[in-house]
Amino acid sequence: MSKSSEKLYGLQDLLIDEFINRIESGEASPSDLNAARQLLKDNGVSATVTNDNPMANLVSILPFADEGVDKVVSK
């Protein structure tokens, strides 16, 4: 592995550790969370929703209706 590649992998490791620390401590800003999400997406990391994983908990609290369900708009 070249010296440049080693540096890039090292930088990515540091960045991932920083995201983890900020998220676990509750100090992550919305832009931190978005950057962490993008890092996961860029590296092909995805999740499948099942009844027994945290993704299902997140989906259940999001304020989005299922497709095919009429949205209620209050004025």
N, C-alpha and C positions, 0 to 999 in steps of 0.2 A: 504494500500500500504506500502511496506517495505521501510525502510530508504534508502537502496541501490537503489531501483526503483525510489524513489523520486529524488535522486541525478542524476541518469541517465537521467530522464526526464528534470531536470533542466539544465544539461549539454547540452542536445540536443536543448533546447530552446535558450541557450546562443549561441550555434554554429549557429543556424538558424538566429538569430538576427545579428550575425557578418557577415554572408554571405550577408544578405540583406543590411547592411550598406556598405560593400565593393562594392557590385554591384551597388547600387544606387549612390554612390559617384564617380564611375568610377575608383576606385582604385583596383578592383579585378584583380588578375593575372590569366593567363590561368589555373594554377593549382587550384586556388580558384574556378573558374567557373566549372572545372572538378569535384572538390570535392562536390560542390553544386549540380551538375547534378547527381552524384552518390548517394548523400543523398536522392534526390527525387526518383531516381530509386529504391533504397533499401527500400523505404517506400511506394512503389506502386503508386507513383504519376505519371500520364501520361497526355498527352494533345492530343486533337483531332484537326486536322487542318480544319478550316472553313474559308470562305472568310472574315469574320468580326472579326478575332482575331489576336493577334500579331504573333502567330505561322505561319500564312500564310505569313506575311511579312518576317519572317526569312527564310522560305522555298524559297521564291521568289528570295532572294539574294545569296543563297548558290551556289557555283560553281559546282554543280553536275547535270548531265543530267538525264532525266527520263530514266528508264530502257526501253530497246528496241530502244533507240536512239543511233546511232553510235557516239562514242566519236571522237572528232577532236584532233589529236595530231600534234603539230607543232614542227619542228626540227630546 
